[in-house]
Amino acid sequence: MNILWARLIWQRTMDTTLTNELSALRELVSTLQGALQTTKSLTESLQVENKLLRQKLELFLKRYFGGTKNEGLDPKQLELWLAGLEAMIAPAPVAEKSAPARSTATAKAVRQPLPAHLATERVVLEPEEVKQQPAGWRKLGEEVTEELDWKPAQFIKRLYIRPKYANAERIVIAPLPARLIEKGLPGAALLAQVMISKYEDHLPLYRQEKIYDQRHGVKLSRQTVVP
């Protein structure tokens, strides 16, 4: 009788344990499903934001560069914008090459260091060879490229972190993503903000310089944002 009673107690204990574990698993599944739905919603929101930004840029280009209203616009500037937009819409991974020095009659503007108070966004770009086969590669260091970009009512500093790797045969590093101004400081969103403010909001560049300096503490020269 004692043995049967002990077995009954043990069976009930096991049933309670299994029930508790099953309940915990269900809660974990529910939490993971919620996190997945949140991630999906965030991804969709970013895609919509990206699409709206592209549409706004296209509308801006058609409105101000498509006709003969703005006769003072340099056609080379328009070609640069269009080429940059095409590269951003359908980027092709290519090896980074050193661009030849541009010949210019005017002196180049000295790039000032970015303010330390800016929010910093780090983007780590790993080489495809390392991502596909991590074993066998030894990290040598990394290159850091600064980009000054714009979020609504906020400047950000984006750092493209490109680790260098080496194996027995060669050294690899990921290429930089396509940019509207090659080796330039401003990002695409900042260029769009400056151009729309200039042509849509009728804010000349010198007034924008003053606004960015007084409101955001960023000294942005006209030579930096004009191709």
C-alpha positions as CSV (number, residue, x, y, z in Angstrom):
1,M,0.0,0.0,0.0
2,N,2.8,2.4,0.9
3,I,4.5,1.6,-2.5
4,L,1.4,2.4,-4.4
5,W,0.9,5.6,-2.5
6,A,4.5,6.7,-3.2
7,R,4.1,5.9,-6.9
8,L,0.9,8.0,-6.9
9,I,2.6,10.9,-5.3
10,W,5.6,10.6,-7.7
11,Q,3.2,10.5,-10.7
12,R,1.3,13.6,-9.5
13,T,4.6,15.4,-9.0
14,M,5.8,14.6,-12.5
15,D,2.5,15.7,-14.0
16,T,2.7,19.0,-12.1
17,T,6.3,19.5,-13.3
18,L,5.5,18.7,-16.9
19,T,2.5,21.0,-16.7
20,N,4.7,23.9,-15.4
21,E,7.3,23.3,-18.1
22,L,4.7,23.2,-20.8
23,S,3.2,26.4,-19.6
24,A,6.7,28.1,-19.5
25,L,7.3,26.9,-23.1
26,R,4.0,28.3,-24.2
27,E,4.9,31.7,-22.7
28,L,8.3,31.6,-24.4
29,V,6.7,30.8,-27.7
30,S,4.2,33.7,-27.2
31,T,7.1,36.1,-26.3
32,L,9.1,35.1,-29.4
33,Q,6.1,35.5,-31.6
34,G,5.5,39.0,-30.2
35,A,9.2,39.9,-30.8
36,L,9.0,38.5,-34.4
37,Q,5.8,40.6,-35.1
38,T,7.5,43.7,-33.7
39,T,10.6,43.1,-35.9
40,K,8.4,42.6,-38.9
41,S,6.4,45.8,-38.2
42,L,9.7,47.7,-37.8
43,T,11.0,46.3,-41.1
44,E,7.8,47.3,-42.9
45,S,7.9,50.8,-41.4
46,L,11.5,51.3,-42.6
47,Q,10.7,50.0,-46.1
48,V,7.8,52.5,-46.3
49,E,10.0,55.3,-45.1
50,N,12.6,54.4,-47.6
51,K,10.0,54.3,-50.4
52,L,8.6,57.7,-49.4
53,L,12.1,59.3,-49.3
54,R,12.8,58.0,-52.8
55,Q,9.5,59.2,-54.1
56,K,10.1,62.6,-52.6
57,L,13.6,62.8,-54.2
58,E,12.2,61.8,-57.6
59,L,9.4,64.4,-57.3
60,F,11.9,67.0,-56.3
61,L,14.2,66.2,-59.3
62,K,11.3,66.2,-61.8
63,R,10.0,69.5,-60.5
64,Y,13.2,71.5,-60.3
65,F,15.5,69.8,-62.8
66,G,13.0,68.5,-65.5
67,G,12.1,71.8,-67.1
68,T,13.7,75.2,-67.9
69,K,12.6,77.1,-64.7
70,N,16.0,76.7,-63.0
71,E,18.3,77.8,-65.7
72,G,21.1,78.5,-63.2
73,L,21.5,74.9,-62.3
74,D,24.7,73.2,-63.5
75,P,23.8,70.2,-65.6
76,K,26.8,68.3,-64.2
77,Q,25.3,68.6,-60.8
78,L,22.1,67.0,-62.0
79,E,24.0,64.2,-63.7
80,L,25.8,63.5,-60.4
81,W,22.5,63.4,-58.5
82,L,20.9,61.0,-61.0
83,A,24.0,58.7,-61.0
84,G,24.1,58.6,-57.2
85,L,20.4,57.8,-57.0
86,E,20.7,54.9,-59.5
87,A,23.7,53.5,-57.5
88,M,21.6,53.6,-54.3
89,I,18.6,51.9,-55.8
90,A,20.5,49.1,-57.4
91,P,24.0,49.0,-55.8
92,A,26.5,46.5,-57.1
93,P,29.3,45.3,-54.8
94,V,32.5,46.4,-56.4
95,A,36.1,46.6,-55.1
96,E,37.0,50.0,-53.7
97,K,39.3,51.9,-56.0
98,S,41.3,55.0,-55.3
99,A,39.7,57.9,-57.3
100,P,42.0,60.2,-59.2
101,A,42.5,63.6,-57.8
102,R,40.1,66.2,-59.1
103,S,41.7,69.2,-60.8
104,T,40.1,72.4,-59.6
105,A,41.1,76.0,-59.8
106,T,39.8,76.9,-56.3
107,A,41.3,75.7,-53.0
108,K,39.8,72.7,-51.3
109,A,37.8,73.4,-48.1
110,V,39.5,72.1,-45.0
111,R,37.2,69.5,-43.4
112,Q,36.5,70.3,-39.8
113,P,36.2,67.4,-37.2
114,L,32.6,66.4,-36.4
115,P,31.2,67.6,-33.0
116,A,31.6,65.1,-30.2
117,H,28.0,65.5,-29.0
118,L,26.5,64.0,-32.1
119,A,24.7,60.6,-31.8
120,T,26.9,58.0,-33.5
121,E,25.6,55.1,-35.6
122,R,28.1,52.3,-36.2
123,V,27.8,50.2,-39.3
124,V,30.1,47.2,-39.4
125,L,30.7,46.0,-43.0
126,E,32.2,42.5,-43.0
127,P,33.8,41.1,-46.2
128,E,31.6,38.6,-48.0
129,E,34.5,36.1,-48.0
130,V,34.7,36.2,-44.2
131,K,31.0,36.0,-43.7
132,Q,30.8,32.9,-45.9
133,Q,33.8,31.1,-44.4
134,P,34.8,32.7,-41.1
135,A,37.4,30.0,-40.3
136,G,41.0,30.7,-41.6
137,W,40.8,34.5,-41.4
138,R,42.8,36.7,-39.0
139,K,41.7,40.2,-38.3
140,L,44.4,42.8,-39.0
141,G,42.6,45.9,-38.0
142,E,39.8,48.1,-39.4
143,E,39.2,51.3,-41.4
144,V,36.7,53.9,-40.1
145,T,35.0,56.2,-42.6
146,E,33.0,59.1,-41.2
147,E,29.7,60.3,-42.8
148,L,27.6,63.2,-41.5
149,D,23.9,62.4,-42.2
150,W,20.5,63.8,-41.2
151,K,17.5,62.4,-39.4
152,P,14.4,64.5,-38.9
153,A,15.5,67.4,-36.7
154,Q,18.7,65.6,-35.8
155,F,22.2,65.2,-37.1
156,I,23.9,61.8,-36.7
157,K,27.4,60.7,-37.2
158,R,27.6,57.3,-39.0
159,L,30.8,55.3,-38.8
160,Y,31.3,52.6,-41.4
161,I,33.5,50.0,-39.7
162,R,35.3,47.8,-42.2
163,P,37.4,45.1,-40.5
164,K,40.4,43.8,-42.5
165,Y,41.1,40.1,-42.6
166,A,43.9,38.0,-44.0
167,N,44.4,34.4,-44.7
168,A,47.4,32.5,-46.2
169,E,46.7,34.0,-49.7
170,R,45.3,37.6,-49.4
171,I,43.9,40.5,-47.4
172,V,40.2,41.4,-47.8
173,I,38.0,44.3,-46.7
174,A,34.4,45.1,-47.5
175,P,33.6,47.9,-50.0
176,L,31.8,51.0,-48.9
177,P,28.2,51.3,-49.9
178,A,27.3,53.6,-52.9
179,R,27.3,57.3,-52.0
180,L,25.9,60.4,-53.8
181,I,29.2,62.2,-53.4
182,E,32.2,59.9,-53.7
183,K,34.5,60.3,-50.7
184,G,32.3,63.2,-49.5
185,L,31.2,63.8,-45.9
186,P,27.4,64.2,-46.3
187,G,25.0,61.3,-46.6
188,A,22.0,61.0,-48.9
189,A,19.4,62.1,-46.4
190,L,21.4,65.2,-45.5
191,L,21.9,66.1,-49.2
192,A,18.1,65.7,-49.7
193,Q,17.4,67.9,-46.7
194,V,19.8,70.7,-47.9
195,M,18.5,70.6,-51.5
196,I,14.8,70.5,-50.5
197,S,15.3,73.4,-48.0
198,K,17.0,75.4,-50.7
199,Y,14.6,74.9,-53.6
200,E,11.4,73.9,-51.9
201,D,11.6,76.1,-48.7
202,H,13.6,78.9,-50.3
203,L,16.4,78.7,-47.7
204,P,19.7,79.7,-49.2
205,L,22.8,77.8,-48.2
206,Y,24.2,80.6,-46.0
207,R,21.0,80.6,-44.0
208,Q,21.1,76.8,-43.6
209,E,24.7,77.1,-42.4
210,K,23.5,79.5,-39.7
211,I,20.6,77.3,-38.7
212,Y,22.7,74.1,-38.4
213,D,25.3,75.9,-36.4
214,Q,23.0,77.7,-33.9
215,R,20.4,74.9,-33.5
216,H,22.5,71.8,-33.8
217,G,26.1,72.9,-33.1
218,V,27.3,71.6,-36.5
219,K,29.4,73.9,-38.7
220,L,28.5,72.8,-42.2
221,S,30.1,74.7,-45.0
222,R,28.5,75.2,-48.4
223,Q,31.5,73.6,-50.1
224,T,30.8,70.4,-48.1
225,V,27.2,69.8,-49.4
226,V,27.4,71.2,-52.9
227,P,28.8,68.7,-55.5
